[in-house]
Amino acid sequence: MPDFAEIDRMYNLRAAPQPVDDEPADLVMAREANMRRLLALLPTDDSASNPMQAELLRQLGEFDLALAVLSRPLPNELETARKKLQALCEAQDRTLGVLN
C-alpha cells in the first residue's frame, strides 16, 4: 500500500526552477515527450497515481483531462493535493512550482 502521507508531503516539498521564456523549441518538445512517456507508465487503476497523472496532464496543458482524472475516487490522504491541482487546472496554469 502506498504511503499517502509521503506522496502528499512530496507534492508540498517539490521545488522547481522558474520557467524560461526563451527555451529552445527542441528542449520543450523533448520535455513534453518525456512527460507523455511517464504518463503512459502510470497505472490507470491505482487511485494513488491519479494526482501524478493529473500533474503531468496539467503541465502538458491538458487541463480538461487533468480535471477528469482528479474527479476519480482518491484516498482521503491525497485530498489536499487534489484541491491544489484542481485550482491550478481551473486557472489553466501549467507552470511547474511548489504546491503550498
C-alpha positions as CSV (number, residue, x, y, z in Angstrom):
1,M,0.0,0.0,0.0
2,P,1.5,3.4,-0.9
3,D,2.3,5.8,1.8
4,F,-0.2,8.6,1.0
5,A,1.2,11.0,3.6
6,E,4.6,10.7,1.9
7,I,3.1,11.3,-1.5
8,D,1.3,14.4,-0.3
9,R,4.5,15.6,1.5
10,M,6.4,15.2,-1.7
11,Y,3.9,17.3,-3.6
12,N,4.3,20.0,-1.0
13,L,8.1,19.9,-0.9
14,R,8.7,19.8,-4.6
15,A,10.6,22.8,-5.9
16,A,11.4,23.6,-9.5
17,P,13.2,26.3,-11.4
18,Q,11.3,29.2,-12.8
19,P,10.2,28.7,-16.4
20,V,12.4,30.1,-19.0
21,D,10.7,32.1,-21.8
22,D,13.5,31.6,-24.4
23,E,13.9,27.8,-24.1
24,P,14.8,26.2,-27.3
25,A,11.8,24.5,-29.0
26,D,13.6,21.2,-29.2
27,L,14.1,21.2,-25.4
28,V,10.4,22.0,-24.8
29,M,9.4,19.2,-27.2
30,A,11.8,16.7,-25.5
31,R,10.4,17.6,-22.1
32,E,6.8,17.2,-23.2
33,A,7.6,13.9,-24.9
34,N,9.2,12.7,-21.7
35,M,6.1,13.7,-19.7
36,R,3.9,11.8,-22.1
37,R,6.1,8.7,-21.8
38,L,5.9,9.0,-18.0
39,L,2.1,9.3,-18.2
40,A,1.9,6.1,-20.2
41,L,3.8,4.3,-17.5
42,L,1.5,5.2,-14.6
43,P,-1.2,2.6,-13.7
44,T,-4.7,3.8,-14.5
45,D,-6.3,1.5,-12.0
46,D,-4.4,2.9,-8.9
47,S,-6.1,5.9,-7.3
48,A,-2.8,6.8,-5.7
49,S,-1.4,7.6,-9.1
50,N,-4.2,10.0,-10.0
51,P,-2.5,13.1,-8.7
52,M,0.7,12.3,-10.6
53,Q,-1.4,11.7,-13.8
54,A,-3.2,15.0,-13.3
55,E,0.0,16.9,-12.6
56,L,1.6,15.6,-15.8
57,L,-1.5,16.4,-17.8
58,R,-1.6,19.9,-16.2
59,Q,2.0,20.6,-17.2
60,L,1.2,19.5,-20.7
61,G,-1.7,21.9,-20.9
62,E,-4.4,19.2,-20.9
63,F,-6.5,20.9,-18.2
64,D,-9.8,19.2,-19.0
65,L,-8.2,15.7,-18.9
66,A,-6.4,16.6,-15.7
67,L,-9.7,17.7,-14.1
68,A,-11.3,14.4,-15.3
69,V,-8.5,12.4,-13.6
70,L,-9.0,14.4,-10.4
71,S,-12.7,13.7,-10.4
72,R,-11.9,9.9,-9.9
73,P,-12.0,8.5,-6.4
74,L,-8.9,9.4,-4.4
75,P,-7.7,8.4,-0.9
76,N,-8.6,11.0,1.7
77,E,-4.9,11.5,2.4
78,L,-4.5,13.0,-1.1
79,E,-7.4,15.4,-0.8
80,T,-5.0,18.4,-0.3
81,A,-3.1,17.6,-3.4
82,R,-6.3,17.2,-5.4
83,K,-7.6,20.7,-4.3
84,K,-4.3,22.4,-5.2
85,L,-4.1,20.7,-8.6
86,Q,-7.8,21.4,-9.3
87,A,-7.2,25.1,-8.6
88,L,-4.2,25.2,-10.9
89,C,-6.1,23.4,-13.7
90,E,-9.1,25.8,-13.4
91,A,-6.7,28.7,-13.7
92,Q,-5.1,26.9,-16.7
93,D,-1.7,27.3,-15.1
94,R,0.8,24.8,-16.5
95,T,3.9,26.2,-14.8
96,L,5.9,24.0,-12.6
97,G,6.3,25.2,-9.0
98,V,5.9,24.3,-5.3
99,L,2.4,23.3,-4.2
100,N,1.9,25.0,-0.8
